[in-house]
Amino acid sequence: MPRQKRTQRVKLILQASNLRNTTSALRKSSPFAVVTQLATLGFSNEEPCIIGQTETIPNTLQPQWTKYFLLEYEFGKELFLDVSIYHDGKKKKTRMASTRIEVGSILGKRHNRSATRLKPSGTLYAQIVPFTNPTSVKAVQFQLIADLKQKVNPYYEVHRRDYFDTGALWTPIYRSSPLIKERHAHWEACVIGLHDIVSHQLNEAGVEEHVNDSLLRIQFWDHRKTKRHAMLGSLETTLAGLRDACKSETVLYLTKGDKVGEEFTKVMSVDFIGGDEEEEEAEEAVISDRSVFVPVPVPQAPSPPTFVDYITGGCDLDLSVAIDFTSSNGDPRIPGTPHYIDQNSLNEYEKAIIAIGSLVVKYDTDQLSNVYGFGAKYEGAVRHMFQVGDTAQVEGVQGILSAYRTTFGRGVTMSSPVVYTDVMKVAANRAQRKFDKALSEGKQSYSILLILTHGSVSDVNATKAMLKAVANAPLSIILVGVGENDFSAMKFLDDFQTREGGRDICNFVKFDAGQDRATLTRNTLYEIPSQLVSYFTDRGISPLKPDMDDGDIAVDDDYADVDVKHSFDSSGGLRISDASTAYFSHDYQQ
C-alpha cells in the first residue's frame, strides 16, 4: 500500500460559552475569534501566522461560529494554535478572552472535541473533523426574500441534517447578515460549498456515505440589540426543493412550533458555480427531473481512508514501553551514564519517554500504558521481560516516568544479553487481544511498542524471525537507540522487511538529546500512519464515523501563558503586533 501523505487536511470548528461581557449592561458583546498558528521552536523555516478569523455574531456571549478553518495536520508534529476572541465594537476591537489549543490533543479526545478554559473567563469548544475535498462544482449560490408581519432586523441561518448511529444532528453551515428594520427582506445571494451541504450518515454496514438529497433547515430570526434574538419561523427543505420553488415561484411558508404562520420566503435564484459547462448541464438535468441531488461529477470513486479518518472515528492508540536494563548502559550510579537518576535533570531514557510518549498517549482514551524492562537479573534470574513499576498499567507519561524511577530500588542488577523478542511477543499478543475486544464492541484499537535501548540486539536472526511472526498483529514497533553505541544492526531491522516482503512494522531512530523535540518525534512517528491504515484496509475495516454526541466534556485548565497580541487597522485588517509572543516550545521537561 502506498505510504500515507505526511500531512492531511482537517477542519477546525469553534464555539464558546460564558464569555465575559465587555460592553454596557444593556447589551451583550459581539464576538469573533482570531486563530493564530504558533511557530514551534526548532523549525527555522516557520513563522507565527494568522490563519484567519470567524464571522462576528452580534449580541451574544455563547457564539457558535459557522466559519471553519482548514489545517494541515501531521502525526508526530505538535500544532499549537492561539485562539483570541474579540468584541467587534463600532470604534475598536476589544479583547474578550484567549487560550491555546493543540490539534493532536483534540483529535485524541472523545468526539474529537475539547473544552478549554479561556483566560480570563469562559470556555472554548474546539472540534476537529476530516476535510473532504469538494467536487468540481464547488458551491451553490441562492438568494432569498421574505415577507414578514412587521418591520424587524431579520437574518437567517442554514443548517444541514447529519445522521449518525448515536442520533441526528443539525449542523450550522451559513448565517446571513441582519437587515435593518425590514418587513419585505431582500438578502444578498449566499454562497455555500457543496461539500458543506451534503449530509453524512452511516449505512447498514457502518460505512460512511453521503446523503444525496440533503435535508436543510432554514431558520429566520429577528436580531435584537439588547435582548435575546427572536425566532420568526423556520422551514425544512432540500437543495432540489429550493430549485423547484425558484422555478415555480412558489412561496414557502414559515412554521413556528407546530403552526404555519403567515410569514413566508421566496427563492429568487439558485445557481451552481465553480464547474465546467458539461457539469452544469448535468446538474440542471438532475434537478429538473426531480431526481436525487448528487454533487457532480457522478459517479465519483470514494477516496481511500486516511490516518485522520481512523483517529477521528475513535481508533485508540495503545502505547507500551520497553526499557533496556542491560549492562551495556554502564553503572547507573555514575553521572553521565544513560540510566543515572538526577533529581535536578532528566537522563537520556526520561527525555525519550517524554518526547515520544507524550505525543502517542494523546490518542489513547484511557491513557493507560504497560511498562516493561528487559536484560536485567531480577529475583535471581536474567529476565528478558519483567514488569516495571508497582502496577501492570500506569497512567500517562508521568506514570511511565514514575514506574521507571522506582526500578533500581527493587534489587535489579543490569546484565546481558540484549534480547527484544520476549517483549515483542507479549506486546503483539496484547495488541491482538485489545483489537479483538474493541472490534467486538464496535470500536477500534491499534498498538505501539516503544523500545528504548542502549545496546545493539544480540541475535539479529532471532529478532528478524520474531518481527515476521508478529507482523500480522495490529502493532507498530519503534526502536529508539539511546546513547552512543553501534546501532547498525538496529538499522538493518528497520529495513529488512521492506526488502524481503511482508508487512513493515518496525522503525529505528537514534535519540539525540541535542536534537529538538519536534524533529525527533516527526522522524520517530513518521511510519505509524501508513502502518495503521494498511493494517485496517488490508482486512477491509473502514474507519468509524466520529461520535457527534454533545455530552459533557471535561474542561482543560492548561491554557498556558502564550499571549499573542493582534492589532487592527481602520479597514478591519489584522496582524500580529508582537511576534515574539507567538512562539511555543516544549523542551524535555514535564
N, C-alpha and C positions, 0 to 999 in steps of 0.2 A: 504493500500500500504506500502511496506517495506520502512523504513527510508533511505534516501539518504546517501551514503558514505560521511564521513566528508570531505575527500579530493578527488579531481578529477584532472585527469591529463590533462594538456593543453600544447600547443606548442607556444613557443615564437619565432617569426621571426623578424629579424633585417635588416635594411639597413640605410645608412647615406648619407648625401649630403653636399656639400660645405665645405669639411674638409680643415683644414689648411695644406698646403704642408710643409713637414719637410725635404725635400731633396733639391737638387740644382734646379735651374730654368729650366734645360734642361730635367728633368724627374719628374714624379709625385711619390708620396709615394705609398707604397704597404700595405694597411691597413688590420688588422684583429682586431676582438673585443673579449675582455675577459669579461665574465659575472660572477659576484660575488654576492652571496646571503648575504645580510646584516642581522646579528643577531638582533632580536628585544629584547630590554631590557625587562626583566620580565619573559623570558623563560630561566631558568638556564641551561636547557639541550641543548640549541642551541649554536652553534659557527658559526662565519662567515666562508663561504666556497666558493671555486671557483667551479662554475657549469661546466664551460668549455670555449672553445674558438672556434671562427669560423675559416674557412679557410682563407688564405691570398689571396687577389685579387690584382695582380700587377698593378702598374701604373694607379691608378685612385683615384679621390677624391669623387667619387659617388658610393661607393661599395654597391652591392646587394648580400649579403651572402646567400648561399644555405643551409648551415648547420643551423638547428634549435635546440632549447633547450627544453627539457621536464621539466615541473614544476608541483609540487603538489600544486594545488590551493585549498584554503579553504575559503568559505564565512565567513566573520567576523574576519579574521586574515589578517592584512596587510603584504604583502610580498614585501619588498624593495630589489631592485637589483641595484648594481653599474655596469655600462657598461663603460669600458675603452677601447679606441681604440689606437692601436699601429702601428707604421710603422715597417715592418719586414725587417730591414736592414741586410746586409751581416755580419756586425760585431756586431751590437747591436740592441735592440728593443727600438725605440724612442716613447715616449708617444705623441699622437696627440691631444686627447680630451677625456673628460669623462662627465658623467651625472648620475643622479639617476632616476629610474622609479619605479612605484608601480603597481603591476599586477592588482589589483582590479580597479584602476583608468583607466587602458587601457580597461578593459572589459566594463566599463561604458561609454566609448566614442563611437561616431558614427563609424561604421565599425570595432569596437574593435581595433582601430588603433590610436596611439597617435604620436604626434610630439613634441620632447623635445629639447630645446636649449642645445647644447654641450658647454662645457667650455674648451678652451677659444672661440671657434668658430665652426660653423657647426650645423647641425640638425640631430638628431637620430629619425628614424621612427621605431616604435615597434608595432607589431600586435600579438594578442592572438587569437588562433583558437582551437577548441576542438581537442583532440588527439583520433583517432580511432585506437583501437588495431589491429595490423596486423593479417592476417590469419596465419595458422600453417606453410604454405610455406612462409617464411619471406622475401625473396629477390629474385631478378633476377640478374644474372651476365652475361654481354655480353662484347665482345671485338670487337673494330672497327679498321680498317686500312683505309687510304685514299690515293688516288693518286692525286697529285696537280700539277699545271702548273709549279711552280718554288719552290725553297727552301725558306721556311718561318719558323716561330715559331708557329706551329699550336696547337690549343686546341679546344675542342668542349663543348657545353652546351646542356643539355637535358631539355626541357620544357614540361609540361603537360597542356592540354587544359581543363579548367573548364567552366561550363555553369551555368549562374545564370539568374534570371529574369531581372536583370539590364544589362545583356550582358555577353560576354565571356571574359575569362582572361587566358593568358599564364603564368603559374606558374613555375619558375625555380626550378628544383629538383636535378640537378647534374652539376658539372663543372670539366672537366679534368685538369690535369696539362699540361702546354705548353711543347712541344718538341723543341729542338734547331736545327735550320737550317735543316729541313727535307722536302723532296718532297714526298717521299714514307713513310708516317707516320704510325707507329705501336704503338698504345697506349696499356698500360696495361689494363686488364679487369676492368670494373667498376661494382660496386655493388650498386643497388638501392632497397630500401624496396618496396614491392608490394603495401603497403598502401600509398606510395608516388606516385606511378604510376597510381593508379586507380583514374579516374576523378570523379568529383561530379557535380550533376545537380539537378534541381527541376522538378518533374513530373507535370502532369496537375493538380493534387490535391494540389500542393505546398509543397509536401513532398520530402525531400532529398533522392536521390537514387544514387547508383554508376553507372558509365558508364563502362560497362564491357570491351569493346574493346577500351581502352583509346587512344585518339589521342595524338601523341608525335611529337614535333618539335625538330630536332637536328640541331644546328647552329654551323658552323665551322668558326674559327677566326684566324687571324694572330696576335700574341701577339707582340706589338712593345714597346720598352723601353721608347722612348721619345715622341711618338705620340699616337694618338687615335688608338685603335686596329681596324683592318680592317676586314670586313665581307668577308669570302671566298665563302660562299654559305650555303644553308640550304636544308633540306628535311622534309617532313611530312610523318609519317607512324604510325603503331601501334606495339604493342608487338608481335602480331601474324605475322605482316608483317616483322618484324626483324627476327623472327624464320624462315619464309619461304625463305627470302633472304639468310639466312645462309645455309639452307638445299640445296637450288638450286644453291648456289654460284653465285647469281645474284648481279650485281653491281647496286648501287643506285646513280644516277647522282644528283649533287647538282644544285639547282637553285639560281639565284641571280637576284632579281626583278622578272620580268616576263620571263626571259630567262633561258634555261637549258644550263649549261656550260659543259666543257669537264672534269671538276674535278668530281671525284666520290669516294664513300666509299664502302667498303665491310664489311659484318658482319661475323667475323670469328667463333664466338661461342655464344650460348645463353643457359644458364643453370639456373635452379631453385634450390635454396639452402635453407636449414632450415626445410624441411618437411620430412615425412617418405616415405618409398618406395612406398606404395599404392598411396599416394597423388601425387608423382612424375609421376607415371604411368598414373594416371587420367589426370594430366596436359598435359602429352605428347599426350594423345588421343585427348584432346580438341583442342590443337594447330594443330596437324597433320591433323585433319578433317576440318580445316579452320573454325571451329565453333567460336563463340564469346568467347574471352578470359575471363574467370572468375577465380579469385583467389580462390583456394581451401581452406578448404573443401566446397563442393557445395551440397545442398544449405546451407545457414547459417542464422539462425534467427537474425533479427536486434536487436541490443542492445536497451534496454529501454532508453528513453530520460533522460537527466540529467539536473540539475540546470544550469550548464555551457552551455548546448545546447540552453536553452531558453534565457539566458543572451546574449550569442554571436549572437543569432538570433534577438537581438534588443528589447527584452522584457524590458519595463521600470518598475522600482520600484518607486512607488509614495509614498512619506512619508508625513504623517500628525502627528502633535504633540499635545497632550492634557496635560495641566499643572494644577495641583491641587492648588487651592487658598482657600482651606477650613481653618478654624480656628485651626485645629489640627497642622498646621505649626508653630503656635506661632506668636508673634509680629514681622513683617518683619523689624522693626526699631531697633531690638535688635541684636547686633553682636552674631554670633553663631547659629542663627535660620536658617532653610533651605532657606528662601527667602531673607535673609539680603544681600543687594546690597553694595558691596565694590568696589570702583574703582581700587583698587590695587590687588584684588584677586577674584577668582570665588567662587560662592556659590555651594551648592550641585546640584541644578537644572541645573545650567550652565555647570557644569562638566559633568553631564549625557547627556545633549544635545550635547556637543562637542564629547564625547566619542562614542556615538552610532549614532547620526545623521550624523556625518562626514563620516562614512562608508556607510550608506544607500544612501545618496544623490549622491554618485558617479555613481550610476546606474540609475539615473533619467536624461533624456536628457535635459529637460528644467530647472532642478534644482529648481523648484518651490514647495513650501510646504504650507499647511494650518496649522495655529496655533490656537488652541482653549484653552479657560480656562473653569474651572468648579468649583462650590462650593463657589462662592462669591456673595455678594449683589452688584449688578451693575445696575445703573439707577433706583434705588428704589425697585428692586426685586431680590430675590435669584435666580441665574441662574445656571443651570447645564450644560450650554454650551453657550459660547459667544466668539466673535472674539477677538483675541489678536493681537494688532498692528493696524496700520492705513489702511492696505490693506487686501483683502481677502487672498492673497497669498504673500509669501515672498521668496526671492532668497537665497538659500544655508543656511549653518549653521549660518553664520554671520547674515543673515536676521532673522532667528529664534531667535537668542540671542537679536538682537536689538528690535524686537517686544516684547519679554518678558520683557526687561528692562524698557519699557515705561508703563507697566501695572499699577503700583502703583501710577503713576502720573495722573490717569484718574478717580479718585474717587471710586476705587474698595475697598470694605470692605470685609474682609475674614469672611466666615460664615460656615454653615453646612446645610444638611448632605453631606456625601461623595457619590456621585452618578456618575456612569460611563455610564449608559445606553443611555443617550442622545448623547454623543459623539460617542459611538459605532454605534448607528443607523445612525447618519449623515455620519460617515466615511464609513460605509458599502454601503449606497446609493451612495455616491460619487465614491467609488471604482467600483461599478457596472456600473455607467454611463461612467466612463473612460474606463473600459474594453469593453463595448459595442461599444463605439465610435472608440476605437483602432481597434477592430475586423472588423468594417465596412470599415476601411481604410487599411485593410491588415496588421495591426500591432498588437502588444500585450502589455498588461498592467497588472500590479499586484500592490496592495497597502499594505502599512504597517501603522498601527496606533500605535504610541508610546505614552503610557500613563505614565506620571511621577507623582507619588503620595506619599504623606507622611501619608495619612490617610487610614485606613482599610475600605473597602467598607461597607456602612451602611446596604444594603439589598442584602444579598447573593443570595437569591432565585430569585429576580428580575433580578439580573445580570446574573445568570445562564440562565434564560429564554431568555434574550437578546442575549447571546452568541449562544444559539441554533438557535435563529431566524436569525442571520446574518451568520451562519456557511456556507451557500451556496454562500456567496459573495466572490469575488476574493480579500480576505483580510486576513492578519495575524495581531494579536494584541499582542503587547509586553507591559506587565505591569512591571514597574520598581519602586520598593519601595525605597524612598529617606528618609534618616534619620533613627533614632532609633524609632521603633514602633513595635506593634504586627501585623505581616503580615500573620498570619496563615490562615486567610480567603482567602487571595490572592493565597496562595499555593494551596488551595482547588480548586479555579477557574482554576488553571493551569491543575489540574489532572482530574476533573470530567468528561470531555467529552471523555477521553480515557476509563474510567470505564463504562460510560453509553452509549457508542456508539456514532456515528456521527463524523463529521469531526472536528479534534482538530485544533483550530486556535489560541489558547492563550498560552502564555509562561510568567511566572513570574520570575523575577530576582531581588534580593536585591542589590541596589547600595551601594558600599563601596568605598569611596574616597581613602582609603588606598590601594585598590587593583589596580594592574597595569591595564592599559587600554586594553592591548591585551587580558588578561584573561577575563575581563569583557565583551568585545564585542564578543568574541568567545562563551561564555555561553549565552549571550543575544540573539544572532542571530542564534543559533545552529539549531533551528527547522524550520527556514524560507525556506531553500531549499526543504525539504520534503513537506512542506505545499504548496509551489508554484507548484511543479511538480505534486503532487496529484490532485490539482485543475484542471490543464490543461489536464492531461491524463484521468481523470475521465470523461471529456467531449469530449474526442477524438481529442484534439487540439495538433498538433505536433509543435515542435519548428520551427521557421522560419529560412531560410538559411541566414547566415551572408551576408551583403551587401558588395561586393568586389569593389565597385566603388572607384576609386582613386582620388576623388575630393579633393578640397582644405581642409587642416586640419590646425586648429589654432595651433600655436606653443606655448608650455608652457615654460615659463622662470624660473620656480621654480625648478632648478636642485639641490638646497640645497648644503650646504658645507660639504659633505661627500666625503672624498678623500681617496680611497683605494689605497695603494701602492703595486705594484707587483714587483717581481724580477724573472729573467730568468737565468737558468744555461746554461752551454755551449752546452748541448744537446737539448735545447729548452724547457725544463720543466719549469713550473712556480709555484710560490707560493705567498701567501700574506706575504709581508715583514714587514708590520706594521698592526697587527691585531687590535690594539687599535682604529684605524680609521675606522674599518669595522663594527661598530655598528650604528644602527639608532634607535632612540626612539622618540615617541610622548608623551609629557605629556598632561595635560588637557588644556594647554594654546593654544590660537589661534596663 
